[in-house]
């Protein structure tokens, strides 16, 4: 008849062990939660670092693209300058050819006049 007395040794042991069991579960839950928070913090730090690295790589790529653009602009301006020079040369050649043709016609006219 030990069970009828709430102050018996077994009753206290059952009550104490159930409280210990609950405390242990609570402690385990808190430990798991703390571990989860630590993992979350580490994950956040890794994400920030990856973002920083990605930004740095993008800046380097943009720098390379900008230098390529500058080089192409330089080449284009050189080509434009050459194109202008070629156009001037073409105009001068046309003038020279025109003058030569006029001189040729003049000399032929002169020859035909001499023959007469």
C-alpha positions as CSV (number, residue, x, y, z in Angstrom):
1,X,0.0,0.0,0.0
2,X,2.8,2.3,-0.6
3,X,1.0,3.9,-3.6
4,X,-1.7,5.4,-1.3
5,X,0.7,7.6,0.5
6,X,1.9,10.6,-1.6
7,X,4.9,11.1,0.6
8,X,6.3,7.6,0.1
9,X,9.8,7.2,-1.5
10,X,8.5,5.8,-4.8
11,X,6.1,8.6,-5.4
12,X,8.9,11.2,-4.9
13,X,11.2,9.3,-7.2
14,X,8.7,9.1,-10.0
15,X,7.9,12.8,-9.6
16,X,11.6,13.8,-9.5
17,X,12.5,11.6,-12.5
18,X,9.7,13.0,-14.6
19,X,10.8,16.5,-13.7
20,X,14.4,15.5,-14.5
21,X,13.2,14.1,-17.8
22,X,11.4,17.3,-18.7
23,X,14.5,19.4,-17.8
24,X,16.7,17.2,-19.8
25,X,14.4,17.5,-22.8
26,X,14.3,21.2,-22.4
27,X,18.1,21.4,-22.1
28,X,18.5,19.2,-25.2
29,X,16.0,21.4,-27.1
30,X,17.9,24.6,-26.1
31,X,21.2,23.0,-27.2
32,X,19.8,22.0,-30.5
33,X,18.3,25.5,-30.9
34,X,21.7,27.1,-30.0
35,X,23.4,24.8,-32.5
36,X,20.9,25.8,-35.2
37,X,21.4,29.5,-34.4
38,X,25.2,29.0,-34.8
39,X,24.7,27.3,-38.1
40,X,22.5,30.1,-39.3
41,X,25.1,32.7,-38.2
42,X,27.8,30.8,-40.1
43,X,25.6,30.4,-43.1
44,X,24.9,34.2,-43.1
45,X,28.7,34.9,-42.8
46,X,29.4,32.6,-45.8
47,X,26.7,34.2,-47.9
48,X,28.1,37.7,-47.1
49,X,31.6,36.5,-48.1
50,X,30.4,34.9,-51.3
51,X,28.6,38.1,-52.2
52,X,31.7,40.1,-51.6
53,X,33.8,37.8,-53.7
54,X,31.1,37.9,-56.4
55,X,31.1,41.7,-56.4
56,X,34.9,41.8,-56.6
57,X,34.8,39.4,-59.6
58,X,32.1,41.5,-61.3
59,X,34.2,44.6,-60.8
60,X,37.2,42.9,-62.4
61,X,35.1,41.7,-65.4
62,X,33.7,45.2,-65.8
63,X,37.2,46.6,-65.7
64,X,38.3,44.2,-68.4
65,X,35.3,45.1,-70.5
66,X,35.9,48.8,-70.1
67,X,39.5,48.4,-71.2
68,X,38.4,46.4,-74.3
69,X,35.8,49.1,-75.1
70,X,38.5,51.8,-74.7
71,X,40.8,49.9,-77.0
72,X,38.1,49.4,-79.6
73,X,37.3,53.2,-79.5
74,X,40.9,54.0,-80.0
75,X,41.1,51.6,-83.0
76,X,37.9,53.1,-84.4
77,X,39.2,56.7,-84.1
78,X,42.4,55.6,-85.8
79,X,40.4,53.9,-88.6
80,X,38.3,57.0,-89.0
81,X,41.4,59.1,-89.3
82,X,42.7,56.7,-91.9
83,X,39.4,56.8,-93.7
84,X,39.5,60.5,-93.9
85,X,43.0,60.4,-95.3
86,X,41.9,57.8,-97.9
87,X,39.1,60.1,-98.9
88,X,41.5,63.0,-99.3
89,X,43.8,60.9,-101.3
90,X,41.0,59.8,-103.6
91,X,40.0,63.4,-104.2
92,X,43.5,64.4,-105.0
93,X,43.9,61.4,-107.4
94,X,40.7,62.4,-109.2
95,X,42.0,66.0,-109.6
96,X,45.3,64.7,-110.8
97,X,43.6,62.3,-113.3
98,X,41.4,65.2,-114.4
99,X,44.4,67.4,-115.0
100,X,46.2,64.6,-116.8
101,X,43.2,64.0,-119.0
102,X,43.0,67.8,-119.7
103,X,46.7,67.9,-120.5
104,X,46.3,64.8,-122.7
105,X,43.5,66.5,-124.6
106,X,45.4,69.7,-124.9
107,X,48.5,67.9,-126.3
108,X,46.4,66.0,-128.8
109,X,44.7,69.2,-129.9
110,X,48.1,70.8,-130.3
111,X,49.3,67.8,-132.4
112,X,46.3,67.9,-134.7
113,X,46.7,71.7,-135.2
114,X,50.4,71.2,-136.1
115,X,49.6,68.5,-138.7
116,X,47.2,70.8,-140.5
